[in-house]
Amino acid sequence: NYKIGWVDTGDWGNYTRTFPTPAKTYYVFAAQSRDGFGDNMLRSSLGIVTAGVGTTTQTVDLLGQFRSPGTGGWSRNNLVALTDDTGKIKTVEIGGTKTIRWNYDSGDSDYLAFVPAVVAVGKAKVTVSGNNVTISEDPPSNAIVQSATSVLGPWTDVGPAPQTQAIGPGVKLFRLKR
């Protein structure tokens, strides 16, 4: 967790990282905050630097944007999903060593999270479609999906797998109880 802090329109930061190869598909989330609750108070965009790394004249392929209402307080982060121009949550396919450029616009920017688009752990499977997440098993069994806002719980039963839940602000964790 590297806290970048307050940003202004036109500010940007580069982040070079080696992603697994072959390339994998990810959802990208930006941890941002801002006092107030107005629409689009959290704004930024993300791209991959294709030329000119380390210069002010970089060539950047835009991947998408982050847009969200304010969080009501500084350092009260929301994880804001990367979206396309219509506001639909999107995925990016990325592998190898890449330089990511985070173009800041408004809010307090803290960090980026690259989350695999499909996670399979044993029989558990998590997929995202539009603004929904589905927790299921492959093959199906009699597991119960539980949710919590902290790893420490309390955990509450949501219902039998598969379960589809809307993606919203804040943190929501899921697990399977067999």
Order of alpha helices (4+ residues) and beta strands (2+ residues): beta-beta-beta-beta-beta-beta-beta-beta-beta-beta-beta-beta-beta-beta
